[in-house]
Amino acid sequence: MSLNLTKRLIAAVVLYPLCTVLSSSAIYAAVDGPKVHWDWSMWGNKRALSAHLETMAEVVAKETDGNFTIKIHYGGALSPAKENLDNVKLGSIQGALACAPYTPGKLPGSMVLSLPFLPIFNFEQMQRVHDAVYAHPFIQKEFKKWRAKVIMTSLVPPYEMMGVGEPPTNILTDWEGKRVRALGGMGEALKQVGATPTSMPAPEVYTSLERGLVDGVTFPNTYAFAAYRLHEISNWRTTNMSLGGLACPVVVNSKAWDALPDQYQKLIMDSVPTALSAQAAAYKAADDKNIPLFKEKKIVAITYPMEDRDKFVEKAGKPVWDEWVKEASGKRIPAQELLDLVLKAAR
């Protein structure tokens, strides 16, 4: 597994849009149809993670001459992050991001994408892996229970840690006793080196870190740290833990989707490459801004020796995979099949 994920992701940000992004006028023809308005829920503020939502909304409005509009509601105004699936099921919102680790009991099979140290090294590969998992019959049934249809994944950079207190400069020993916000398999991995993980939605992390309820917070590097202002209260950050990623697909209410005219459905699906390319480019722009900002704030950047990180991965990676497969299989989830699918798609 490569240790230089950040550089490879940045390379993917540069190359992937060149392959997929054309002007919307070159991809889409004007689409006629009835007046339709959708409301989508998003927690937090507008940021790189929401760039694909904003781009898709812009495309459908432009290509239908304003007949089909999607409004992104931020700050959890329509639905708290943990209740997005519930409200999509109810039809009170037409779309949202559904992050399985926020509510692991709702999408237990999808948790395979939150295992630590999966061999995913760039955004194009990430999209391929996620699309393969979301096409699996078990996963489709999982979303169907919530009357939800996945229309695209979200590209999320690898997770790093930012926090307060004594910097954990030794990856194998300095996590002992630290309380950390770490989701899914990433939290299980950190348990292996003595940390105590807790799961909480992103909007709660600033207050938890500020009040000393946690010592460190895992987030996609670097946009999320800045988006939630953690750099304002932190004194250290890691640069190459690369714990894993987070799968937060964009889902829509299946009844609302079925009610769309065919040409609107096609327009949405045709806009996916443009939307994801915009998201990748937004991460690149965020890194260009945030890394100098973190230096200016004198946040200690911790880069672990490769040999130590290899030992960390060996200790905290595959054992977590094996435990997840064992536990999920006991719940009649085709866990080994899903993990094998991830590894095959990654290759």
C-alpha positions in Angstrom: 0.0 0.0 0.0 1.3 3.4 -1.0 2.2 5.8 1.8 2.1 8.9 -0.3 -1.7 9.0 -0.8 -1.9 12.8 -0.5 0.3 13.4 -3.5 -1.4 10.7 -5.5 -4.8 12.2 -4.7 -3.6 15.6 -5.8 -2.4 14.1 -9.0 -5.8 12.5 -9.5 -7.4 15.9 -8.9 -5.4 17.3 -11.7 -5.7 14.5 -14.2 -9.3 13.2 -13.6 -11.1 16.5 -14.4 -9.1 16.7 -17.6 -10.5 13.4 -18.7 -14.1 14.1 -17.7 -14.9 17.8 -17.7 -16.2 19.5 -20.8 -18.4 22.6 -20.9 -22.0 21.7 -20.1 -23.0 23.0 -23.5 -20.8 20.3 -25.1 -22.4 17.5 -23.0 -26.0 18.4 -22.6 -28.7 19.6 -25.0 -31.5 21.8 -23.7 -34.0 19.5 -21.8 -37.7 20.3 -21.9 -40.0 19.3 -19.1 -42.4 20.3 -16.4 -41.6 22.5 -13.3 -40.0 20.4 -10.6 -38.4 21.5 -7.4 -36.3 19.4 -5.0 -34.9 20.1 -1.6 -31.7 18.4 -0.5 -30.3 18.4 3.0 -26.6 19.0 3.9 -25.0 19.5 7.3 -22.3 22.1 7.9 -21.5 25.0 5.5 -20.9 25.0 1.8 -17.5 23.4 1.2 -15.5 21.0 -1.0 -17.6 18.0 0.1 -20.7 19.7 -1.2 -19.2 20.9 -4.5 -20.7 18.0 -6.4 -24.2 18.8 -5.1 -23.9 22.4 -6.1 -22.6 21.5 -9.5 -25.4 19.1 -10.2 -27.9 21.6 -9.1 -26.4 24.2 -11.5 -26.4 21.8 -14.4 -30.0 20.7 -14.1 -31.2 24.3 -13.7 -29.2 25.5 -16.6 -30.1 22.7 -19.0 -33.8 22.8 -18.2 -33.9 26.6 -18.3 -34.9 26.7 -14.7 -37.8 24.2 -14.9 -36.0 21.6 -12.7 -34.4 23.1 -9.6 -32.5 21.6 -6.7 -31.9 23.6 -3.5 -29.2 22.6 -1.1 -30.1 23.4 2.5 -27.1 23.7 4.7 -26.6 23.5 8.5 -28.9 20.6 8.9 -31.8 23.0 8.5 -34.1 20.3 7.0 -32.6 17.3 8.6 -29.8 16.4 11.1 -27.0 14.4 9.6 -28.0 11.3 11.5 -31.6 11.5 10.3 -31.0 12.1 6.6 -32.1 8.5 5.6 -35.1 8.7 7.8 -36.3 12.0 6.2 -35.5 10.7 2.7 -37.7 7.7 3.5 -40.5 9.9 4.7 -40.2 12.0 1.6 -39.9 15.2 3.6 -36.7 15.8 1.6 -35.9 14.6 -1.9 -32.2 14.1 -1.4 -29.2 14.1 1.0 -25.9 12.5 1.7 -26.1 9.2 3.6 -22.9 8.5 5.6 -23.1 4.9 6.9 -20.8 5.4 9.9 -23.0 8.1 11.3 -25.7 5.5 11.8 -24.0 2.1 11.1 -27.1 0.1 12.1 -29.0 1.6 9.1 -26.6 0.6 6.4 -24.5 -2.2 7.9 -23.3 -3.7 4.6 -22.2 -0.3 3.3 -19.8 -0.1 6.3 -17.3 -2.2 4.2 -16.3 1.1 2.6 -15.3 2.5 6.0 -12.8 -0.2 6.8 -9.3 1.2 7.4 -6.5 1.1 4.9 -8.5 0.0 1.9 -6.2 0.0 -1.1 -7.8 3.1 -2.7 -5.2 5.6 -3.9 -7.0 8.1 -6.1 -10.4 9.5 -6.8 -11.0 7.6 -10.0 -10.3 4.4 -8.2 -12.5 5.4 -5.3 -15.4 6.1 -7.7 -15.0 2.7 -9.3 -14.9 0.9 -6.0 -17.9 2.8 -4.6 -20.0 2.3 -7.7 -19.3 -1.5 -7.6 -20.4 -1.7 -4.0 -23.6 0.3 -4.6 -24.5 -1.9 -7.5 -24.4 -5.0 -5.4 -27.8 -6.6 -4.9 -27.5 -6.7 -1.1 -26.5 -3.0 -0.9 -29.3 -2.0 -3.2 -31.8 -3.8 -0.9 -30.2 -2.0 2.0 -31.0 1.4 0.5 -34.4 0.2 -0.7 -35.5 -0.3 2.9 -35.1 3.5 3.2 -36.8 4.2 -0.1 -33.5 5.7 -1.2 -31.7 5.5 -4.5 -28.0 6.1 -4.8 -27.3 8.5 -7.7 -23.6 9.2 -7.1 -20.9 8.7 -4.6 -19.0 11.4 -2.9 -15.3 11.7 -3.3 -13.6 12.0 0.1 -9.8 12.5 0.7 -8.1 10.1 3.2 -8.6 10.8 6.8 -6.0 12.4 9.0 -6.1 13.6 12.6 -6.0 17.1 14.2 -6.0 17.7 17.9 -4.9 19.4 21.1 -2.4 18.6 23.8 0.8 16.6 23.5 1.5 15.8 19.8 1.4 12.0 19.2 4.8 11.8 17.4 5.1 8.0 17.8 2.3 6.3 15.9 2.7 3.1 17.8 2.9 4.3 21.4 1.5 7.9 21.7 -2.1 7.1 21.0 -2.4 5.2 24.2 -5.2 6.8 26.3 -6.1 9.4 23.8 -9.8 10.0 23.1 -10.5 10.5 19.5 -13.4 11.1 17.1 -13.0 8.3 14.6 -15.7 6.6 12.6 -16.3 3.0 11.7 -13.2 0.8 11.0 -10.9 3.8 11.5 -12.0 3.9 15.1 -11.4 0.2 15.4 -7.9 0.6 14.0 -7.0 3.2 16.5 -8.2 1.0 19.3 -5.4 -1.4 18.3 -2.8 1.3 19.4 -4.6 2.2 22.6 -6.9 5.1 21.6 -10.5 5.3 22.7 -12.7 6.1 19.7 -16.1 7.8 19.7 -18.5 8.4 16.8 -20.1 11.8 16.4 -21.5 13.8 13.4 -19.2 16.4 12.0 -21.2 19.4 13.4 -20.4 18.3 16.9 -16.7 18.0 16.7 -15.6 21.6 17.3 -17.4 21.8 20.6 -16.2 18.4 21.7 -12.5 19.3 20.9 -12.8 22.7 22.5 -14.3 21.3 25.7 -11.7 18.6 26.0 -14.2 15.8 25.4 -11.8 14.4 22.8 -8.1 14.9 22.2 -8.1 14.4 18.4 -10.5 14.4 15.5 -10.3 12.4 12.3 -11.5 14.3 9.2 -10.8 14.2 5.4 -7.6 16.1 4.9 -7.5 19.1 4.6 -10.8 20.7 3.6 -12.8 19.4 6.6 -10.4 20.7 9.3 -10.7 24.2 7.9 -14.4 23.9 7.1 -15.1 23.1 10.8 -12.5 25.6 12.1 -10.6 23.0 14.0 -7.3 24.7 13.1 -8.4 27.6 15.3 -8.2 25.4 18.5 -5.7 22.7 17.5 -1.9 22.6 17.9 -1.0 19.4 15.9 -2.1 17.4 12.9 -1.0 14.2 11.2 0.0 14.2 7.5 0.4 10.5 6.5 -1.7 8.3 8.8 -4.1 7.9 5.8 -6.6 6.0 8.0 -9.2 5.4 5.4 -12.1 7.1 3.8 -15.8 7.7 4.3 -18.6 6.6 2.0 -21.3 9.3 1.8 -23.4 8.6 -1.3 -25.9 11.1 -2.6 -29.3 9.5 -2.2 -32.7 10.5 -3.4 -36.2 9.5 -2.5 -37.2 6.6 -4.8 -40.8 7.8 -5.2 -39.6 11.3 -6.2 -37.1 9.8 -8.6 -39.7 7.6 -10.2 -42.0 10.6 -10.7 -39.3 12.5 -12.6 -39.6 12.5 -16.4 -37.2 10.2 -18.2 -35.3 13.2 -19.6 -34.7 14.6 -16.1 -33.5 11.3 -14.8 -31.0 11.1 -17.7 -29.9 14.6 -17.2 -29.0 13.9 -13.6 -27.1 10.8 -14.4 -25.3 12.4 -17.3 -24.1 15.2 -15.0 -22.4 12.9 -12.5 -18.9 13.0 -14.1 -19.0 16.8 -14.2 -20.2 17.0 -10.6 -17.5 14.7 -9.3 -14.8 16.5 -11.2 -15.9 19.7 -9.6 -15.7 18.1 -6.2 -12.1 16.8 -6.9 -11.0 20.3 -8.1 -12.5 21.8 -4.9 -10.3 19.6 -2.7 -7.2 20.7 -4.7 -8.2 24.4 -4.2 -8.8 23.8 -0.5 -5.4 22.2 0.0 -3.7 25.1 -1.7 -5.3 27.4 0.7 -5.3 25.4 3.9 -1.8 24.0 4.1 -0.2 27.5 4.2 -2.9 28.5 6.7 -2.1 25.6 9.0 1.6 26.6 8.9 0.7 30.2 9.7 -1.2 29.0 12.8 1.9 27.1 13.8 0.2 23.8 13.9 2.8 21.0 14.3 2.7 18.7 11.2 3.5 15.1 12.2 4.8 12.9 9.4 5.4 9.3 10.6 8.4 7.2 9.5 7.3 4.8 6.8 8.6 1.8 8.8 6.5 2.8 11.8 3.4 3.4 9.7 3.8 0.0 8.1 3.8 -1.6 11.5 0.7 0.4 12.4 -1.1 -0.9 9.3 -0.1 -4.4 10.0 -1.3 -4.3 13.5 -4.5 -2.3 13.0 -5.5 -3.1 9.4 -6.3 -6.6 8.4 -7.4 -7.7 11.9 -10.1 -5.1 11.8 -11.2 -6.4 8.3 -11.3 -9.9 9.7 -13.3 -8.9 12.7 -15.8 -6.9 10.6 -16.3 -9.9 8.3 -16.9 -12.2 11.2 -19.3 -9.9 13.0 -21.2 -8.8 9.9 -21.5 -12.4 8.6 -23.2 -13.3 11.8 -25.9 -10.7 10.9 -26.5 -12.4 7.5 -24.5 -9.8 5.6 -22.4 -11.1 2.7 -19.4 -9.5 4.3 -16.6 -11.5 2.8 -18.2 -11.1 -0.7 -18.5 -7.4 -0.2 -14.9 -7.1 0.9 -13.7 -9.2 -2.0 -15.7 -7.0 -4.3 -14.0 -3.9 -2.9 -10.5 -5.4 -3.4 -11.3 -6.6 -6.9 -12.7 -3.3 -8.0 -9.7 -1.5 -6.4 -7.4 -3.6 -8.6 
